[in-house]
Every structure is written in C-alpha cells, then in structure tokens.
Amino acid sequence: MRILAILLSLSFSLTISAQDYGFGKVSKEELQEKFNPLDSSANATYLYKNRRTYFVYRQEEGFSLVTDVQERIKIYNQEGFDKATKAILLYDYAGDSEKISGFKAYTYNLIDGKVEEDKLKNDGIFKTKYNEYYEQTKFTMPNIKEGSVIEYKYSIESPFYWNVDEFVFQHDIPVKKLEAYFEAPEYFNFKSNTKGFLSVVPKNETKNDKITFNYKERNTSMGGGTTFSSSDLDFVKYVSSYDLSNIPALKEEPYVNNIDNYRSAVKYELSYTKFPQAPLKYFSTTWEDVVKTIYESPNFGGELDKTGYYDDEVDALIASVSDPLSRTGLIFNFVKSQVKWNGYNGKYTNDGVRKAFKDHVGNVAEINLMLTSMLRYAGLNAYPVLVSTRDNGIPLFPTRDGYNYVITYVKFPQGGMLLDATNKFSMPNVLPFRALNWQGRIITEHGNSELIDLYPKIDSKDQITMMVDLHENGDIEGGFRSIKTNHDAMLFRQRYDDVDQADFLEKLENKYDGLEVSEFKVVNTDELSKPIMESYKLFEESQADIIGNKIYFSPLFHLKTTVNPFKLEKREFPVDFGYPSSSVYRVSVNLPEGYQVETLPEPKIIALPDDLGSFKYIIASQKTSIQLTVEYKINQAIILPFYYETLKEYFKQLIEKENEQIVLTKTL
C-alpha cells in the first residue's frame, strides 16, 4: 500500500509539472479525471489558482491597487455544482468604488473525445447592490455537467490602495496548484500576517521599476504649437511570491465560530507610507495605534461625545432612581425600545447618533455609542468595547479591519457588565450570539484599551420535562414543557419573534419527523427577566419496535442524539460552543397495560477532564412507569484542540447510552 501511495503521489506530481496553466489551455486529462487522487471525497478541486496584486500609477489620479485573478476548477459530481457560481464583492464608499474589468469565463466539457467550450455571456452576469458599502458581481457558469472544468479570469482596480484583500490559500476543496504575487513600491511599507496550520513561506525579492511622467507645454512664441516631454522616476518594488501544490481542503465541522480563522492565508497590512519629499505617514502597527485611530475618528469618538439630544428623556427616566444598577437597566431598556437596529454592523456611525435617535433606527455603532453616552450622562462608568463579530473572524493581529462592531461596558464596584442594545431580547451579560467571539477591547480613558472576555460565565439552562404514555402499538402521546434561561432563552425568543405560529409548528414537527403538536403555548416572550417557557401536547407514531410479545424503545424517544457531531480524526482548531450550558431532561414513561420491564439500561456518568463538562444518565423503573433523568453540562464556551479526541469519545459514549433500549415483556 505504501508503494502504491508513493507511485500515486509521484504520478500526481508529474502531472502537475506537465500541466499548461495558460488561460484556456484545459487538457483532456483534466476533463477525464474522475476524482482527486489525493482526496477522493472532494466534490471539486481547484486545478489552478493565480492571483497577482500590484500597484499602478496614473498621473492624474495617483496610485491604485490592481488584482488579477485566474481560477480553474474541476467539478467531479453534482455536489460540486455550487462551485460553478461565484460572487465578487466590490467596495463602494464616499464616491470611490472598485471596478472589475477583463472578464472572461468558459465551461469545458469532453464530448465524444473532443474538448468543447461554452462562453459565459453577459446575460449570465448579474450586478446588484449587496449592502450599503458593497456592489456584487455574480455569475453562474453555463452548461455544467459532472466532469466539467470551468475557468475564469478578471481584474479588479481599487482606489483603496491601503486595503489589500487577504491572500487565501486554503479552501473547502483541495488546490492542486497555486501561484500568488504581491508587489508594492518602496513608498508603501506593508507587514504580512499569516494564519492557519499550513507552512507558507514566500519568496521575497526586489525589482527595479519606474514611473513615467508626461508633460505638454504650449509655446506662445514663434507661431505657437505644443511641446511634449517626459521624465522617469526610478523606484524599487518589493515582490513576495507564493508557489504551492497539493493544498488539502479545510473541512468544516460543527461548533466552529468561523472556519476562516483557521484557513491558511496571508493578510498584508499597510504600516506606513513614505513618498518623495513627504513625511512618513503611519497607519496601524500596534493595537494602541488601531485604538487611537478608531477613537479619534469623528464617526466614533466624536459621536460618543455628543449630548443634548436625549437629555430630557434620560432626566425623566432616572429622576427618581439613584441605584447605579437600576439606572443602567432603565437606560438599556430605553435605548432598545427607542432605536431599532437596521441590520448593519460597524464600529463607525453612518448617519450619526442624533439622526438615529430622531428616526428611531440606526446601525450598531449609532445604537451602542448612544447607549454609552447616555450611561455616562447618568453618572455611570461606561465605555465602548470594540468587537469582531463571529463572521468577521478573530482579530489576531493589529489591523484597522480587525474590529467591525461595538458594544458597551459598564463598570461597577462589584464587577462589570456588557450590554448590546441592538437586540431587543439581549440582557446584561447576555450578548447576541454574533458578538460572542473570544475577546473585546474596552476603550478606556484617553483612548487607552484593555481586553475583556466576551463569553458569559453563567450557564444557560434548558430544563425539559416530557411525560408520555407508551401504547402497545409503539405510539406515544403526552405533554412536553421546556424552561430556558439566558442565551438559550434569547435564541428561542429570536426564532419565535414575529413568526407565523403555524410555520413555527411545522418546522418543529419536521425537525422530529412524525411528531404531531397541539395546544402549543409560549410564556414570557417579552418578560426578559423571566425564563421562556414552551409547552405542548404531543403525539408520535411508531416510537418503539414490536417483536413478538416484546417492546423495544429508547426512553428519550425523538429527543435522543443519534449522530456524533465530531467526525474528524484530528482537529487543529478549538470547539466553540458559544456559551456554557446545562440541560436537564426529565422523562416519565407510562407503560402499556400488561407489560413489565425485562431489561433496563444501566445508569452512567461520564466526566470530561478539567471540569469541562459531564453527562449523567439516571434511570429507574416502577411497576407501571419508567423515570429517566439525563443531565448535560458544558462548563466552558471554548474547548481547546488538545481535548478533541476526549470530547469525540465523550459524545460517542453519550450517544451509545442515549440509544440503549428498554425491553418490555408482555405478562401472561
């Protein structure tokens, strides 16, 4: 087997070296390939990725950033068809925008031994407004079949030369060959930040280049005319190049806050510029620089300092209240009720806090900077906290884009409190799930900063009680009740908010195939200080196997876990549960008349090391009923990769125990 693997790898390497990666040079061998030799589970593969990012200078406009992209993808089966659709986001801000050009795209198929190509036409390219700051160009390749190869190329020119898109080397499908280049004139000093678990080392070199300036001058003497001239400015450019082969896919797994945090990539961040006859201009190089830049922005610190637009309302709200905690609660609830989130994240305001207060709608920064300002006005020690949302990734390095969100921190003698008024169901220290992402950065006095853990310390609890009658034909009917607190309650309220109850129940019944729900009721939807309570009557067919005069069933019925969420042999990134939690299931089963317990599962306790969590399964039988209590605890929001194998085995044993069956025998 080892010799076969070596031969396969050698053959694969020879194929790579012989392949022509010129645009349009798709080979029959690529079209005939049935699977990736190094990852037979892959539904598609990047045969080739090429990216070059460099600067161009135009005399009237100055420097701009150009990125050339060429990608060739092999699609093996229908599950890989989604790779035939691509969306390109183009930044559009304050009158400046990125532009796409040089677009070409073809689909290649092998028909009767001949390579046939289909060109993507203009009517297959769609340009839309993605959000306030981005335009989107989206396309789907034509005539996609199992075995197709697609290839496209384009260029993006950006006036935002300081914002270099991340070089991404690893994807959810393998990459056979990747080439990438970053070129920057000596006037721009960039630092590179790498992430991921692949070893990626660039080849760095310098090259000579020049800028040509053209002049024209009208001659006013001796008959007029125009004189043309030019001059060259020589400079050095720094080139980093990457040449990688056989990059494995990064497999998505459950309980990952953002898989991009662990994807192999390089981010170039502008540190400073030094143009001829001009002083150094520094950009972000340390977190202190980042915080200072953000705080001094008129759309952050300037908006935070604004008052006068809410004074009368806040004065009336807290006039008879002196307790700091009570004042905080009143102002927090006031902002939540008065200003609705418009769905936009951002650490900077867009229209400003005054307009948001007047119009009763605003982005994240407008709402939470307003909240911070009101709390300070009320005499509380309140500070803004910079946060990176889960979909923005973890801010591993000091970059201006590392944070994209802001919340509020209030300091009390007995401890601190985190607040986010963008979600009407959030509570003190119960942040929206999008904001639970490792650490935030409190901006303290004078623009200094300190880190704070965003994950809650108090468990979210879910207590479930289910009492059912088991019928002789295997059907069950009875009642269900759930009581949820903290994040579990907030997430339920979000799912239940403004939905059609019929649709909500249909989704619930579809989740547990065959479940029929009636007398559905939810209590405390708006009383956030109280737990959310859900209850209903249930009926479900065929929840037991009838063999002869015996009945076999799992006492958790449809609530049991059937699939281990952890499937990888090895995991290099943490398991992120989002928040600590504890769940207790209490199930009472009334036995069908004329049956008695023959076999009962043994009680079991499983403990994770270092008090990370536990599982308890306690069961007892009486003459006509069975009582089961199952308790789950995850005590840490984040579990490090060191514990992955143990956690995987923990879930394996948990599932085995939950699926163990009770055996009933019919009495004579």
GIUR-V655655 format. One record per residue. N is the residue number from 0. RES is the residue in one small letter. PSI is psi in radians with two decimals (NA if undefined). D_FIRST is the distance of its C-alpha to the first C-alpha in Angstrom with 1 decimal. Layout:
# GIUR-V655655
N,RES,PSI,D_FIRST  N,RES,PSI,D_FIRST
This chain:
# GIUR-V655655
0,m,-0.68,0.0  1,r,-0.70,3.8  2,i,-0.72,5.4  3,l,-0.74,5.0  4,a,-0.71,6.2  5,i,-0.76,8.7  6,l,-0.72,9.9  7,l,-0.82,10.4  8,s,-0.74,12.3  9,l,-0.79,14.2  10,s,-0.71,15.2  11,f,-0.72,16.3  12,s,-0.71,18.3  13,l,-0.66,20.0  14,t,-0.74,21.0  15,i,-0.82,22.5  16,s,-0.47,24.5  17,a,-0.20,25.8  18,q,2.46,26.9  19,d,2.10,30.7  20,y,0.15,31.7  21,g,2.53,35.4  22,f,2.28,36.9  23,g,-0.11,36.7  24,k,0.88,34.2  25,v,2.31,31.7  26,s,2.82,29.5  27,k,-0.63,28.5  28,e,-0.69,24.8  29,e,-0.69,25.4  30,l,-0.50,27.2  31,q,-0.28,24.7  32,e,2.24,21.8  33,k,-0.46,21.0  34,f,2.84,19.0  35,n,2.12,17.9  36,p,-0.45,14.4  37,l,-0.13,14.1  38,d,1.48,16.1  39,s,-0.24,16.1  40,s,-0.18,18.9  41,a,2.34,21.2  42,n,-0.34,24.4  43,a,2.89,25.3  44,t,2.41,24.4  45,y,1.95,26.8  46,l,-0.58,26.0  47,y,2.37,28.7  48,k,2.28,31.2  49,n,2.28,34.1  50,r,2.34,37.0  51,r,2.15,39.9  52,t,2.23,42.7  53,y,2.98,45.8  54,f,2.49,49.6  55,v,2.64,52.3  56,y,2.24,56.0  57,r,2.31,58.8  58,q,-0.64,62.3  59,e,-0.29,63.8  60,e,-0.36,61.1  61,g,-2.73,59.3  62,f,2.52,55.6  63,s,2.90,53.1  64,l,2.27,49.4  65,v,2.34,47.3  66,t,2.10,43.6  67,d,2.33,41.9  68,v,2.35,38.9  69,q,2.25,36.5  70,e,2.40,33.5  71,r,2.19,31.3  72,i,2.33,29.3  73,k,2.29,27.0  74,i,2.08,27.6  75,y,-0.61,25.0  76,n,-3.13,27.0  77,q,-0.53,30.3  78,e,-0.32,29.3  79,g,0.02,29.0  80,f,-0.46,32.5  81,d,-0.35,34.0  82,k,-0.16,32.6  83,a,-0.05,35.2  84,t,2.30,38.0  85,k,2.47,38.8  86,a,2.32,41.7  87,i,2.14,43.2  88,l,2.36,45.7  89,l,2.14,48.6  90,y,2.38,50.8  91,d,1.93,54.5  92,y,2.34,57.0  93,a,0.72,60.7  94,g,-0.25,61.2  95,d,2.56,58.2  96,s,2.69,55.0  97,e,2.57,51.7  98,k,2.50,51.5  99,i,2.48,48.7  100,s,3.02,48.9  101,g,0.56,47.1  102,f,2.26,45.2  103,k,2.46,43.1  104,a,2.36,40.5  105,y,2.58,38.9  106,t,2.37,36.5  107,y,2.33,34.5  108,n,2.64,33.4  109,l,1.92,32.3  110,i,2.02,34.9  111,d,0.76,34.9  112,g,0.08,32.8  113,k,2.41,35.2  114,v,2.07,34.8  115,e,2.48,37.6  116,e,2.53,38.7  117,d,2.14,40.9  118,k,2.39,42.9  119,l,2.14,43.6  120,k,2.93,47.3  121,n,-0.53,49.7  122,d,-0.09,50.4  123,g,0.08,46.8  124,i,2.20,47.3  125,f,2.25,49.1  126,k,2.20,50.8  127,t,2.86,52.0  128,k,1.96,53.4  129,y,-0.84,50.6  130,n,-2.85,52.8  131,e,-0.49,55.7  132,y,-0.12,53.8  133,y,2.44,51.2  134,e,2.63,51.2  135,q,2.28,48.1  136,t,2.09,46.9  137,k,2.47,44.5  138,f,2.69,43.0  139,t,2.23,40.7  140,m,2.54,39.2  141,p,2.76,40.4  142,n,0.87,38.8  143,i,2.33,35.5  144,k,2.91,33.0  145,e,2.17,29.4  146,g,-0.13,27.8  147,s,2.68,30.7  148,v,2.30,30.6  149,i,2.66,33.5  150,e,2.41,35.0  151,y,2.76,38.0  152,k,2.66,39.9  153,y,2.94,43.0  154,s,2.51,45.0  155,i,2.21,46.7  156,e,2.28,49.8  157,s,2.30,51.0  158,p,-0.19,54.3  159,f,1.23,52.7  160,y,-0.32,51.3  161,w,-0.16,50.8  162,n,1.61,48.3  163,v,2.11,45.0  164,d,2.55,42.4  165,e,2.40,39.2  166,f,1.93,36.4  167,v,2.16,33.5  168,f,-0.38,30.0  169,q,2.42,28.0  170,h,-3.07,28.4  171,d,-0.03,27.3  172,i,2.76,25.0  173,p,2.81,22.6  174,v,2.11,24.2  175,k,-0.73,22.7  176,k,2.29,25.6  177,l,2.31,28.7  178,e,2.35,31.8  179,a,2.57,34.8  180,y,2.40,38.1  181,f,2.17,41.0  182,e,2.24,44.2  183,a,2.31,47.4  184,p,2.79,50.7  185,e,-0.26,52.1  186,y,-0.22,54.5  187,f,2.18,51.8  188,n,2.00,50.0  189,f,2.50,46.9  190,k,2.56,44.7  191,s,2.37,41.0  192,n,2.15,39.5  193,t,2.69,35.7  194,k,2.93,33.9  195,g,3.08,30.5  196,f,0.01,27.5  197,l,2.55,26.0  198,s,1.95,27.3  199,v,1.94,29.6  200,v,2.10,31.8  201,p,2.80,34.2  202,k,2.08,35.6  203,n,2.35,39.3  204,e,2.92,42.0  205,t,2.58,45.6  206,k,2.66,47.2  207,n,2.50,50.8  208,d,3.09,52.2  209,k,2.73,55.7  210,i,2.28,57.8  211,t,2.17,60.6  212,f,2.24,63.8  213,n,2.41,66.1  214,y,2.62,69.9  215,k,2.47,72.8  216,e,2.21,76.4  217,r,2.23,79.5  218,n,2.03,82.2  219,t,-0.13,85.5  220,s,2.82,87.7  221,m,0.88,88.5  222,g,0.06,87.6  223,g,-2.63,84.6  224,g,2.96,81.1  225,t,2.35,77.7  226,t,2.27,75.9  227,f,2.46,72.1  228,s,2.93,70.2  229,s,2.81,66.9  230,s,2.67,65.4  231,d,2.48,61.9  232,l,1.96,60.5  233,d,2.45,57.6  234,f,2.94,55.0  235,v,2.42,51.6  236,k,2.58,48.7  237,y,2.25,45.6  238,v,2.19,42.3  239,s,2.21,39.0  240,s,2.56,36.0  241,y,2.36,32.4  242,d,1.77,29.5  243,l,2.60,26.3  244,s,2.63,23.0  245,n,0.95,20.2  246,i,2.14,22.3  247,p,2.72,20.8  248,a,2.58,23.1  249,l,1.89,25.4  250,k,2.29,25.2  251,e,2.45,28.7  252,e,2.78,29.3  253,p,2.79,32.5  254,y,0.86,35.0  255,v,2.19,34.5  256,n,-0.72,37.9  257,n,1.96,36.7  258,i,-0.42,33.1  259,d,-0.38,34.5  260,n,-0.44,35.3  261,y,0.10,31.7  262,r,2.38,30.7  263,s,2.15,30.1  264,a,2.88,33.4  265,v,2.31,36.3  266,k,2.19,39.9  267,y,2.15,42.7  268,e,2.25,45.9  269,l,2.14,49.2  270,s,-0.85,50.9  271,y,2.85,54.0  272,t,2.57,55.7  273,k,1.65,57.9  274,f,2.74,59.7  275,p,2.39,62.3  276,q,0.55,65.7  277,a,2.60,64.3  278,p,2.85,63.6  279,l,2.42,60.1  280,k,2.01,59.2  281,y,2.46,56.8  282,f,-2.80,54.4  283,s,2.22,52.3  284,t,-0.45,50.8  285,t,2.91,51.2  286,w,-0.52,51.5  287,e,-0.72,55.2  288,d,-0.75,55.5  289,v,-0.87,53.7  290,v,-0.73,56.0  291,k,-0.76,59.0  292,t,-0.77,58.2  293,i,-0.82,57.7  294,y,-0.63,60.7  295,e,-0.09,63.1  296,s,2.39,62.2  297,p,-0.35,65.3  298,n,0.10,62.9  299,f,-1.43,61.9  300,g,-0.67,64.3  301,g,-0.68,67.2  302,e,-0.58,66.6  303,l,-0.59,66.1  304,d,-0.13,69.6  305,k,2.33,71.3  306,t,-3.05,73.7  307,g,-0.39,76.9  308,y,-0.18,75.3  309,y,0.01,74.6  310,d,-0.84,77.3  311,d,-0.75,79.5  312,e,-0.76,76.8  313,v,-0.69,75.2  314,d,-0.79,78.7  315,a,-0.58,79.6  316,l,-0.71,76.3  317,i,0.17,76.5  318,a,-0.73,80.3  319,s,0.23,80.6  320,v,2.15,77.3  321,s,-0.36,76.9  322,d,2.18,73.8  323,p,-0.73,70.9  324,l,-0.72,68.3  325,s,-0.71,70.5  326,r,-0.75,71.2  327,t,-0.82,67.5  328,g,-0.73,66.9  329,l,-0.79,69.8  330,i,-0.70,68.8  331,f,-0.84,65.1  332,n,-0.56,66.1  333,f,-0.82,68.7  334,v,-0.75,66.2  335,k,-0.65,63.8  336,s,-0.44,66.6  337,q,-0.54,68.2  338,v,2.08,65.4  339,k,2.43,62.5  340,w,2.32,59.2  341,n,0.08,58.6  342,g,-0.09,54.8  343,y,2.26,54.4  344,n,3.08,52.8  345,g,2.46,54.1  346,k,-0.22,55.4  347,y,2.60,58.3  348,t,2.75,61.0  349,n,-1.13,61.5  350,d,-0.15,65.1  351,g,2.71,66.2  352,v,-0.63,67.0  353,r,-0.81,70.6  354,k,-0.68,69.6  355,a,-0.72,66.9  356,f,-0.70,69.5  357,k,-0.73,72.0  358,d,-0.13,69.7  359,h,0.54,67.8  360,v,2.49,64.4  361,g,3.00,62.2  362,n,-3.09,58.8  363,v,-0.85,57.1  364,a,-0.74,58.9  365,e,-0.70,62.2  366,i,-0.85,62.0  367,n,-0.46,60.7  368,l,-0.63,62.7  369,m,-0.80,65.7  370,l,-0.81,64.9  371,t,-0.76,64.6  372,s,-0.76,67.9  373,m,-0.72,69.7  374,l,-0.69,68.5  375,r,-0.72,69.8  376,y,-0.58,73.1  377,a,0.12,73.4  378,g,0.27,73.1  379,l,2.65,69.5  380,n,1.55,67.0  381,a,2.48,64.6  382,y,2.57,62.0  383,p,2.60,59.5  384,v,2.11,55.8  385,l,2.35,53.2  386,v,2.55,50.1  387,s,2.14,46.9  388,t,2.85,46.1  389,r,-0.67,42.6  390,d,-0.18,41.9  391,n,-0.27,43.2  392,g,3.09,40.6  393,i,2.24,41.2  394,p,1.46,43.5  395,l,-0.53,41.4  396,f,2.73,43.6  397,p,1.71,47.3  398,t,2.65,47.6  399,r,-0.43,50.5  400,d,0.02,48.2  401,g,-0.54,46.5  402,y,2.41,49.1  403,n,0.37,50.2  404,y,2.71,52.2  405,v,2.40,55.1  406,i,-2.95,56.3  407,t,2.44,59.1  408,y,2.31,59.3  409,v,2.24,62.5  410,k,2.17,63.3  411,f,2.80,65.3  412,p,-0.57,66.5  413,q,0.00,64.3  414,g,3.14,61.2  415,g,2.88,59.8  416,m,2.29,59.2  417,l,2.39,56.9  418,l,2.50,58.3  419,d,1.94,57.2  420,a,0.16,59.9  421,t,-0.32,57.8  422,n,2.13,56.8  423,k,-0.26,59.6  424,f,0.00,57.7  425,s,2.73,56.6  426,m,2.97,58.4  427,p,2.21,58.9  428,n,0.23,55.5  429,v,1.52,53.8  430,l,2.71,52.5  431,p,2.56,51.0  432,f,-0.57,47.2  433,r,-0.42,46.7  434,a,-0.04,48.3  435,l,1.51,46.2  436,n,1.41,44.1  437,w,-1.79,43.9  438,q,2.60,47.1  439,g,2.99,50.2  440,r,1.92,52.6  441,i,2.22,56.2  442,i,1.89,58.7  443,t,-2.87,61.4  444,e,2.49,64.8  445,h,0.44,65.2  446,g,0.19,61.8  447,n,3.03,59.9  448,s,2.78,56.8  449,e,2.66,54.8  450,l,2.63,51.6  451,i,2.42,51.7  452,d,2.26,49.1  453,l,-0.31,49.1  454,y,2.43,47.4  455,p,2.70,49.8  456,k,-0.31,50.5  457,i,2.38,51.9  458,d,2.54,49.8  459,s,2.32,50.0  460,k,2.50,50.8  461,d,1.93,50.3  462,q,2.06,52.1  463,i,2.29,51.5  464,t,2.22,53.6  465,m,2.16,53.0  466,m,2.07,55.3  467,v,2.71,54.6  468,d,2.24,55.8  469,l,2.14,53.2  470,h,2.82,54.6  471,e,-0.44,54.0  472,n,0.06,52.2  473,g,-0.07,49.6  474,d,2.70,51.3  475,i,2.62,52.2  476,e,2.61,55.1  477,g,-2.55,56.6  478,g,2.66,56.8  479,f,2.42,54.6  480,r,2.41,55.6  481,s,2.40,53.8  482,i,2.09,55.3  483,k,2.55,53.5  484,t,2.88,54.4  485,n,-2.23,53.6  486,h,-0.64,50.5  487,d,-0.70,49.7  488,a,-0.76,53.4  489,m,-0.77,53.3  490,l,-0.65,50.2  491,f,-0.79,51.7  492,r,-0.69,55.0  493,q,-0.75,53.2  494,r,-0.60,51.5  495,y,-0.28,54.8  496,d,2.23,57.1  497,d,0.53,58.9  498,v,2.70,56.7  499,d,2.19,58.0  500,q,-0.60,57.8  501,a,-0.73,56.9  502,d,-0.69,53.9  503,f,-0.78,53.0  504,l,-0.60,53.2  505,e,-0.73,51.2  506,k,-0.69,48.3  507,l,-0.79,48.7  508,e,-0.62,48.7  509,n,-0.54,45.7  510,k,-0.70,43.8  511,y,1.51,44.3  512,d,2.14,44.1  513,g,-0.15,47.1  514,l,2.38,49.1  515,e,2.22,52.8  516,v,2.44,54.9  517,s,2.88,58.6  518,e,0.77,61.3  519,f,2.39,59.0  520,k,2.42,60.6  521,v,2.32,59.8  522,v,2.54,62.0  523,n,0.62,62.5  524,t,-0.61,60.8  525,d,-0.16,63.1  526,e,1.53,64.1  527,l,-0.39,61.3  528,s,-0.19,62.6  529,k,2.67,61.9  530,p,2.63,58.6  531,i,2.39,57.6  532,m,2.26,58.1  533,e,2.37,56.6  534,s,2.66,57.5  535,y,2.84,57.4  536,k,2.57,57.6  537,l,2.67,54.5  538,f,2.39,53.7  539,e,2.29,50.3  540,e,2.70,49.5  541,s,0.93,47.0  542,q,0.15,45.9  543,a,2.69,45.5  544,d,2.28,44.1  545,i,2.00,46.8  546,i,1.90,45.7  547,g,-2.20,48.7  548,n,0.40,51.1  549,k,2.64,48.5  550,i,2.28,47.6  551,y,2.28,44.3  552,f,2.70,44.0  553,s,2.26,42.8  554,p,-0.24,45.9  555,l,-0.20,44.7  556,f,-2.23,44.5  557,h,-0.17,43.5  558,l,-0.17,43.5  559,k,2.64,40.4  560,t,2.32,37.2  561,t,-0.34,34.4  562,v,2.29,31.5  563,n,2.12,30.1  564,p,-0.29,30.7  565,f,1.97,27.9  566,k,-0.37,24.4  567,l,2.54,22.5  568,e,-0.68,20.4  569,k,2.46,22.2  570,r,2.27,25.5  571,e,-0.04,27.0  572,f,2.75,30.4  573,p,2.78,33.2  574,v,2.14,34.0  575,d,1.80,37.4  576,f,-0.15,39.5  577,g,-0.76,42.5  578,y,2.68,45.0  579,p,2.56,45.3  580,s,2.73,46.0  581,s,2.36,46.9  582,s,2.44,47.1  583,v,2.14,48.9  584,y,2.14,48.6  585,r,2.00,51.4  586,v,2.24,51.1  587,s,2.19,53.7  588,v,2.06,53.2  589,n,2.20,56.2  590,l,2.64,55.1  591,p,2.58,56.4  592,e,2.41,59.5  593,g,0.14,58.9  594,y,2.62,55.5  595,q,2.80,54.5  596,v,2.20,51.4  597,e,-0.78,49.3  598,t,2.36,46.2  599,l,2.36,46.0  600,p,2.63,43.1  601,e,2.55,43.4  602,p,2.70,44.4  603,k,2.53,41.8  604,i,2.25,41.8  605,i,2.26,38.8  606,a,2.29,39.4  607,l,2.65,37.4  608,p,2.79,37.8  609,d,0.58,40.6  610,d,0.61,42.6  611,l,-0.48,40.3  612,g,3.05,40.9  613,s,2.84,41.3  614,f,2.26,41.2  615,k,2.34,43.8  616,y,1.87,44.1  617,i,2.16,47.4  618,i,2.52,48.6  619,a,2.65,51.6  620,s,2.54,53.3  621,q,-3.05,56.9  622,k,-0.67,58.6  623,t,0.14,58.3  624,s,2.92,55.9  625,i,2.38,52.8  626,q,2.18,52.7  627,l,2.33,49.4  628,t,2.16,49.1  629,v,2.23,45.9  630,e,2.26,45.9  631,y,2.39,43.3  632,k,2.28,43.7  633,i,1.94,41.9  634,n,-0.23,44.0  635,q,2.38,42.4  636,a,-0.61,42.0  637,i,2.24,39.1  638,i,2.15,36.3  639,l,2.74,34.2  640,p,-0.41,30.4  641,f,-0.56,30.6  642,y,0.10,31.5  643,y,-0.86,28.9  644,e,-0.69,26.8  645,t,-0.73,30.1  646,l,-0.71,31.5  647,k,-0.76,28.6  648,e,-0.63,29.0  649,y,-0.84,32.7  650,f,-0.59,32.5  651,k,-0.82,30.2  652,q,-0.66,32.8  653,l,-0.80,35.7  654,i,-0.74,34.4  655,e,-0.75,33.8  656,k,-0.77,37.4  657,e,-0.49,38.9  658,n,-0.01,37.5  659,e,2.56,38.6  660,q,2.58,41.3  661,i,2.46,44.8  662,v,2.15,46.0  663,l,2.47,49.6  664,t,2.41,51.4  665,k,2.25,54.5  666,t,2.62,57.4  667,l,NA,59.7
